[in-house]
């Protein structure tokens, strides 16, 4: 164990069993624990900071919340001023970069100031890569820090004691605020958190100045903090999305409608905690309330109605084009019917039924006869078709009810031999 101090007890137990040891593994672990060399105890300095100099920030995981069919993580953004120990607490349903920055903006707005330095753990929202003393910061965080004019500073690897104030603050939030607390939703929880931060948490004794409360020390520190810029940093979640065959975009487990004219396009989603906007360049195509459920379809009724009307119009145009090709006079009939305020959809459907029954040539002649009498109506066309049929002494055409693919399935039925029934008759006669 002196030569290999990290050798596991399970491996040592297997080695001594090969040499004849018959003891159990749990007892053997106790023996090894007594003889394993202990690392030397490390002493830490008590870190002191000046008023307005530093704040510390970290995430805390507080389980999950269920919203409809979605199960989302409940994350607590905790920021604490190192001198006064004033806490800012805000809960989010994720730990994305946008939520991370919104937590900063909220803390700065509540404190009405900015500390000069903020300490971070080596989380991806702050540090993308470390090699020795070289640190590659997240460029979004650098831009944010430049806007508020503070220095982002990550702590050393495996040195959580350097940001011990926020670590203790997270534990304090977990034990003194969150434990056993009922809440209706995240907004209700955040409202209670604001009251607690400026109530019970602010009235506790400041650890470094026992004679004063956190509220009193923060009042002394406030004048040493940096001034806020005139406008807060714009924090909007921006995601590139693709629209498929249906006029919806997928964002954060839900579907949001867009105008049907933008299918098969690449668009951009701009989201904040309350609304989801879908844009094409500078043009805002849709704006929806944000849903934190799962599998929801959030629609603008105008988008759906426009698509329905477009489909109906397309169906009408297909029938009209078919009529124009088979019976060109149908276009003149439709124009005259429109002048009289007739229902063009019903007229088109009636002419299509006559076309399927009588054919294009007969329908063309009948429409011409109806137009000569100045009666642009399907009944006049039908009457002309019947007169032409009677003049030629033809039988009425029979509409084929079954489609062609069903008719093709019909097969000849082979008749069954009746000899088996004769045998059944003879058998009954013998029994009688």
C-alpha positions as CSV (number, residue, x, y, z in Angstrom):
1,X,0.0,0.0,0.0
2,X,3.0,2.3,0.4
3,X,4.0,1.6,-3.1
4,X,0.5,1.6,-4.6
5,X,-1.6,3.8,-2.3
6,X,-4.6,4.0,-4.8
7,X,-4.9,0.2,-5.1
8,X,-8.6,-0.7,-4.4
9,X,-9.6,-3.0,-1.5
10,X,-11.5,-5.2,-3.9
11,X,-8.3,-5.9,-5.9
12,X,-6.3,-6.5,-2.7
13,X,-9.0,-8.9,-1.5
14,X,-8.7,-10.9,-4.7
15,X,-4.9,-11.0,-4.4
16,X,-4.9,-12.3,-0.8
17,X,-7.6,-14.9,-1.7
18,X,-5.1,-16.3,-4.2
19,X,-2.6,-16.6,-1.2
20,X,-5.1,-18.6,1.0
21,X,-7.1,-15.8,2.8
22,X,-10.6,-17.0,3.6
23,X,-12.1,-13.9,5.3
24,X,-15.0,-11.9,4.0
25,X,-14.7,-8.9,1.8
26,X,-16.5,-6.4,4.1
27,X,-14.2,-7.3,7.1
28,X,-11.2,-7.0,4.8
29,X,-12.2,-3.5,3.7
30,X,-12.2,-2.4,7.4
31,X,-8.7,-3.8,7.8
32,X,-7.5,-2.0,4.7
33,X,-9.1,1.3,5.8
34,X,-7.0,1.2,9.0
35,X,-3.8,0.8,7.1
36,X,-4.4,3.0,4.1
37,X,-2.1,6.1,4.2
38,X,-4.1,9.4,4.7
39,X,-3.3,12.5,2.8
40,X,-1.8,15.3,5.0
41,X,-4.3,17.8,6.3
42,X,-4.4,21.0,4.3
43,X,-4.7,24.4,5.9
44,X,-6.7,27.2,4.2
45,X,-6.4,30.9,4.6
46,X,-9.5,33.0,5.5
47,X,-10.1,35.0,2.3
48,X,-11.2,38.6,2.9
49,X,-12.6,41.0,0.3
50,X,-13.1,44.7,0.2
51,X,-16.6,46.3,-0.1
52,X,-17.9,46.2,-3.7
53,X,-14.9,44.1,-4.8
54,X,-16.3,40.6,-5.5
55,X,-19.4,38.5,-6.0
56,X,-19.6,34.7,-6.4
57,X,-22.1,32.9,-8.7
58,X,-23.1,29.2,-9.0
59,X,-26.0,26.9,-10.0
60,X,-27.9,24.7,-7.6
61,X,-30.0,21.7,-8.7
62,X,-33.3,21.5,-6.8
63,X,-35.0,18.4,-8.3
64,X,-37.6,18.5,-11.1
65,X,-41.0,20.0,-11.7
66,X,-43.7,18.5,-13.9
67,X,-45.5,20.8,-16.3
68,X,-48.1,18.9,-18.3
69,X,-46.3,16.1,-20.0
70,X,-42.8,17.6,-19.5
71,X,-40.5,16.9,-16.6
72,X,-38.1,19.8,-16.3
73,X,-35.1,20.4,-14.0
74,X,-35.5,23.1,-11.4
75,X,-32.2,25.1,-11.3
76,X,-31.4,27.9,-8.8
77,X,-29.2,30.7,-9.9
78,X,-27.4,31.9,-6.7
79,X,-25.3,35.1,-6.5
80,X,-23.8,36.4,-3.3
81,X,-21.7,39.5,-2.6
82,X,-18.5,38.4,-0.8
83,X,-18.3,41.3,1.6
84,X,-21.9,41.7,2.8
85,X,-23.1,38.2,2.0
86,X,-26.3,39.6,0.4
87,X,-27.9,36.8,-1.6
88,X,-29.8,36.9,-4.9
89,X,-31.9,33.9,-5.8
90,X,-33.7,33.1,-9.0
91,X,-35.1,29.8,-10.2
92,X,-35.1,28.6,-13.8
93,X,-36.3,25.5,-15.7
94,X,-32.9,25.0,-17.3
95,X,-29.2,26.0,-17.0
96,X,-28.7,27.4,-20.5
97,X,-26.5,30.3,-21.2
98,X,-29.5,32.6,-21.6
99,X,-30.9,31.7,-18.2
100,X,-27.4,32.2,-16.7
101,X,-27.2,35.7,-18.1
102,X,-30.8,36.5,-17.0
103,X,-29.7,35.6,-13.5
104,X,-26.9,38.1,-13.7
105,X,-29.2,40.8,-15.1
106,X,-31.7,40.2,-12.3
107,X,-29.0,40.3,-9.6
108,X,-27.6,43.6,-10.9
109,X,-31.1,45.1,-11.1
110,X,-31.9,44.1,-7.5
111,X,-28.5,45.4,-6.2
112,X,-28.7,48.4,-8.5
113,X,-25.0,48.0,-9.0
114,X,-22.3,45.6,-10.3
115,X,-19.3,44.2,-8.4
116,X,-15.9,44.6,-9.9
117,X,-15.1,40.8,-10.0
118,X,-17.3,37.8,-10.3
119,X,-16.0,34.3,-9.4
120,X,-17.2,31.3,-11.4
121,X,-16.7,27.6,-11.2
122,X,-15.4,26.0,-14.4
123,X,-18.8,25.5,-15.9
124,X,-19.3,25.6,-19.7
125,X,-21.2,28.9,-19.5
126,X,-18.0,30.6,-18.3
127,X,-15.0,28.5,-19.3
128,X,-14.8,26.5,-22.6
129,X,-11.2,25.1,-22.1
130,X,-8.3,25.3,-19.7
131,X,-4.7,24.3,-20.3
132,X,-2.5,25.2,-17.4
133,X,-2.9,28.9,-16.7
134,X,-4.4,29.5,-20.2
135,X,-8.2,29.9,-20.1
136,X,-10.5,30.1,-23.1
137,X,-13.6,32.0,-21.9
138,X,-17.1,31.6,-23.3
139,X,-17.3,34.5,-25.8
140,X,-20.9,35.3,-24.9
141,X,-19.9,35.7,-21.2
142,X,-17.0,37.9,-22.2
143,X,-19.3,40.2,-24.2
144,X,-21.7,40.3,-21.3
145,X,-18.9,41.2,-18.8
146,X,-17.6,43.9,-21.1
147,X,-21.1,45.4,-21.3
148,X,-21.3,45.7,-17.5
149,X,-17.5,46.4,-17.1
150,X,-16.7,43.6,-14.5
151,X,-14.0,41.0,-14.6
152,X,-15.0,37.3,-14.9
153,X,-12.6,35.2,-12.9
154,X,-12.8,31.3,-12.8
155,X,-11.5,29.6,-9.7
156,X,-8.7,27.0,-9.9
157,X,-9.6,23.4,-10.8
158,X,-10.7,21.4,-7.7
159,X,-10.6,24.5,-5.6
160,X,-14.2,25.0,-4.5
161,X,-13.0,26.6,-1.3
162,X,-12.1,29.7,-3.4
163,X,-15.8,30.3,-3.9
164,X,-16.9,29.0,-0.5
165,X,-19.3,31.8,0.1
166,X,-21.6,30.9,-2.8
167,X,-21.3,27.2,-1.9
168,X,-22.5,27.9,1.6
169,X,-25.2,30.2,0.2
170,X,-26.5,27.3,-2.0
171,X,-26.6,25.1,1.1
172,X,-28.3,27.9,3.1
173,X,-31.0,28.3,0.4
174,X,-31.5,24.5,0.3
175,X,-31.9,24.2,4.1
176,X,-33.5,27.5,5.1
177,X,-35.7,28.4,2.1
178,X,-36.5,25.5,-0.1
179,X,-37.0,22.6,2.3
180,X,-40.7,21.9,2.8
181,X,-41.8,25.0,0.9
182,X,-45.0,24.6,-1.2
183,X,-45.3,26.7,-4.5
184,X,-47.8,26.8,-7.3
185,X,-45.3,27.3,-10.2
186,X,-41.9,28.8,-10.8
187,X,-43.2,32.4,-10.8
188,X,-44.7,31.8,-7.4
189,X,-41.4,30.3,-6.2
190,X,-39.4,33.3,-7.4
191,X,-41.8,35.7,-5.7
192,X,-41.3,33.9,-2.5
193,X,-37.5,33.8,-3.1
194,X,-37.4,37.6,-3.5
195,X,-39.3,38.1,-0.2
196,X,-36.9,35.7,1.6
197,X,-33.7,37.3,0.2
198,X,-34.8,40.7,1.5
199,X,-36.4,39.3,4.6
200,X,-35.0,36.4,6.6
201,X,-31.8,36.1,4.6
202,X,-31.0,39.9,4.9
203,X,-31.8,39.9,8.7
204,X,-29.3,37.2,9.6
205,X,-26.0,38.1,11.2
206,X,-23.1,38.8,8.8
207,X,-20.5,36.1,9.3
208,X,-17.5,38.5,9.2
209,X,-19.2,41.2,11.3
210,X,-21.3,39.6,14.0
211,X,-22.5,42.9,15.4
212,X,-24.3,43.8,12.1
213,X,-26.9,42.1,9.9
214,X,-26.4,41.4,6.2
215,X,-28.8,44.2,5.4
216,X,-26.7,46.8,7.4
217,X,-23.5,45.6,5.8
218,X,-25.0,45.7,2.3
219,X,-26.0,49.3,2.9
220,X,-22.4,50.1,3.6
221,X,-21.2,48.2,0.6
222,X,-23.7,49.6,-1.9
223,X,-21.8,52.9,-2.5
224,X,-18.6,50.9,-3.4
225,X,-20.2,48.9,-6.3
226,X,-20.0,49.9,-9.9
227,X,-22.8,51.9,-11.6
228,X,-25.2,50.1,-13.9
229,X,-25.3,51.0,-17.6
230,X,-28.3,52.9,-18.9
231,X,-30.0,49.9,-20.4
232,X,-29.9,46.2,-19.4
233,X,-28.1,43.7,-21.6
234,X,-30.5,42.2,-24.1
235,X,-30.8,38.5,-23.3
236,X,-32.7,36.6,-26.0
237,X,-32.4,32.9,-26.9
238,X,-31.6,32.6,-30.6
239,X,-32.0,29.3,-32.4
240,X,-31.9,28.5,-36.1
241,X,-34.8,26.2,-37.1
242,X,-36.1,24.5,-40.2
243,X,-39.7,24.4,-41.4
244,X,-40.8,21.1,-42.9
245,X,-43.9,20.3,-45.0
246,X,-46.2,21.4,-42.2
247,X,-46.2,25.1,-41.2
248,X,-44.7,24.5,-37.7
249,X,-41.3,25.0,-36.1
250,X,-39.9,22.8,-33.3
251,X,-38.5,24.7,-30.3
252,X,-38.0,23.5,-26.7
253,X,-40.1,20.3,-27.1
254,X,-43.1,22.1,-28.6
255,X,-44.4,23.1,-32.1
256,X,-45.2,26.7,-33.0
257,X,-47.1,27.7,-36.1
258,X,-45.8,30.0,-38.9
259,X,-47.5,31.3,-42.1
260,X,-47.9,28.5,-44.7
261,X,-46.0,30.6,-47.2
262,X,-42.7,29.8,-45.3
263,X,-42.7,26.0,-45.4
264,X,-39.4,24.4,-46.5
265,X,-37.5,27.4,-45.2
266,X,-34.8,28.1,-42.6
267,X,-36.0,30.6,-39.9
268,X,-34.8,31.9,-36.6
269,X,-36.5,31.6,-33.2
270,X,-36.0,34.5,-30.7
271,X,-37.3,33.4,-27.3
272,X,-37.5,35.0,-23.8
273,X,-39.2,33.5,-20.7
274,X,-42.7,34.6,-21.8
275,X,-42.8,34.7,-25.6
276,X,-41.5,32.9,-28.7
277,X,-41.0,35.0,-31.8
278,X,-40.2,33.5,-35.2
279,X,-38.4,35.7,-37.7
280,X,-37.2,35.6,-41.2
281,X,-34.3,38.1,-41.3
282,X,-35.8,41.4,-40.0
283,X,-39.4,40.3,-40.6
284,X,-41.4,38.9,-37.6
285,X,-43.5,36.1,-38.9
286,X,-45.2,34.9,-35.7
287,X,-45.3,35.7,-32.0
288,X,-46.6,33.1,-29.5
289,X,-46.8,32.7,-25.7
290,X,-44.1,30.3,-24.6
291,X,-45.1,26.9,-23.4
292,X,-43.0,24.7,-21.1
293,X,-45.1,21.7,-21.7
294,X,-44.0,18.8,-24.0
295,X,-45.5,18.0,-27.4
296,X,-47.9,21.0,-27.4
297,X,-49.0,22.7,-30.6
298,X,-49.2,26.4,-30.2
299,X,-51.1,27.9,-33.2
300,X,-52.1,31.3,-34.4
301,X,-55.7,30.9,-35.8
302,X,-54.9,33.2,-38.7
303,X,-52.1,30.9,-39.8
304,X,-54.4,27.8,-39.8
305,X,-57.3,29.7,-41.5
306,X,-55.0,31.0,-44.3
307,X,-53.8,27.5,-45.0
308,X,-57.3,26.1,-45.1
309,X,-58.4,28.8,-47.5
310,X,-55.4,28.3,-49.7
311,X,-56.1,24.5,-49.9
312,X,-59.8,25.2,-50.8
313,X,-58.7,27.7,-53.4
314,X,-56.2,25.2,-54.8
315,X,-58.9,22.5,-55.0
316,X,-61.2,24.9,-56.8
317,X,-58.5,25.9,-59.3
318,X,-57.7,22.3,-60.1
319,X,-61.3,21.6,-60.9
320,X,-61.6,24.8,-62.9
321,X,-58.5,23.9,-64.9
322,X,-59.8,20.5,-65.7
323,X,-63.1,22.0,-66.9
324,X,-61.3,24.5,-69.0
325,X,-59.3,21.8,-70.7
326,X,-62.3,19.5,-71.3
327,X,-65.0,22.1,-72.1
328,X,-63.5,25.6,-72.8
329,X,-67.0,27.2,-72.7
330,X,-67.2,26.5,-69.0
331,X,-65.0,29.5,-68.4
332,X,-67.5,31.9,-70.0
333,X,-70.3,30.2,-68.0
334,X,-68.4,30.8,-64.7
335,X,-67.7,34.4,-65.5
336,X,-71.4,35.1,-66.3
337,X,-72.4,33.2,-63.1
338,X,-70.0,35.3,-61.0
339,X,-71.5,38.5,-62.4
340,X,-74.9,37.3,-61.1
341,X,-73.4,36.5,-57.6
342,X,-73.8,32.7,-58.0
343,X,-71.8,30.2,-55.9
344,X,-68.9,29.3,-58.2
345,X,-67.8,26.4,-56.0
346,X,-71.2,24.6,-56.3
347,X,-71.3,25.3,-60.0
348,X,-67.8,23.9,-60.6
349,X,-68.7,20.8,-58.6
350,X,-71.9,20.2,-60.6
351,X,-70.1,20.7,-63.9
352,X,-67.4,18.2,-62.9
353,X,-70.1,15.6,-62.1
354,X,-71.7,16.2,-65.6
355,X,-68.2,15.9,-67.2
356,X,-67.6,12.5,-65.6
357,X,-71.0,11.3,-66.8
358,X,-71.3,12.7,-70.3
359,X,-67.8,13.5,-71.4
360,X,-66.1,16.7,-72.6
361,X,-67.6,17.0,-76.1
362,X,-71.2,16.6,-74.9
363,X,-70.6,19.0,-72.0
364,X,-69.1,21.6,-74.3
365,X,-72.2,21.5,-76.6
366,X,-74.6,21.7,-73.7
367,X,-72.8,24.7,-72.1
368,X,-73.0,26.5,-75.5
369,X,-76.7,25.8,-75.6
370,X,-77.2,27.1,-72.0
371,X,-75.2,30.3,-72.9
372,X,-77.2,30.9,-76.0
373,X,-80.3,30.9,-73.8
374,X,-78.4,33.2,-71.3
375,X,-78.9,30.8,-68.4
376,X,-75.4,30.2,-66.9
377,X,-76.4,27.5,-64.5
378,X,-75.7,23.8,-64.2
379,X,-79.4,23.0,-64.4
380,X,-79.6,24.5,-67.8
381,X,-76.6,22.5,-68.9
382,X,-78.1,19.3,-67.5
383,X,-81.4,20.0,-69.4
384,X,-79.5,20.5,-72.6
385,X,-77.6,17.3,-72.1
386,X,-80.9,15.3,-71.6
387,X,-82.4,16.9,-74.7
388,X,-79.4,15.9,-76.8
389,X,-79.6,12.4,-75.5
390,X,-83.3,12.0,-76.2
391,X,-82.9,13.5,-79.7
392,X,-80.4,10.7,-80.4
393,X,-82.7,8.1,-78.7
394,X,-79.8,7.0,-76.4
395,X,-80.2,5.3,-73.0
396,X,-79.3,7.4,-70.0
397,X,-75.7,7.1,-69.0
398,X,-75.0,5.1,-65.9
399,X,-72.5,6.5,-63.4
400,X,-70.0,3.9,-62.4
401,X,-70.1,3.9,-58.6
402,X,-67.1,1.7,-58.0
403,X,-63.6,3.1,-58.7
404,X,-61.4,1.3,-61.2
405,X,-59.0,-0.2,-58.7
406,X,-61.9,-1.9,-57.0
407,X,-63.4,-3.2,-60.2
408,X,-60.0,-4.7,-61.1
409,X,-60.2,-6.9,-58.0
410,X,-63.4,-8.7,-59.2
411,X,-62.7,-12.3,-60.1
412,X,-64.9,-15.1,-61.5
413,X,-66.5,-17.3,-58.9
414,X,-66.4,-21.0,-59.6
415,X,-69.8,-22.7,-58.8
416,X,-69.7,-25.3,-56.1
417,X,-70.6,-28.9,-57.0
418,X,-74.1,-30.0,-55.7
419,X,-73.2,-33.7,-55.4
420,X,-72.2,-33.1,-51.7
421,X,-75.8,-32.0,-51.0
422,X,-77.2,-35.2,-52.6
423,X,-75.0,-37.3,-50.3
424,X,-76.3,-35.4,-47.3
425,X,-79.9,-36.1,-48.4
426,X,-79.2,-39.9,-48.7
427,X,-77.6,-40.0,-45.3
428,X,-80.7,-38.3,-43.7
429,X,-83.0,-40.8,-45.5
430,X,-81.1,-43.8,-44.1
431,X,-81.3,-42.4,-40.5
432,X,-85.1,-41.9,-40.8
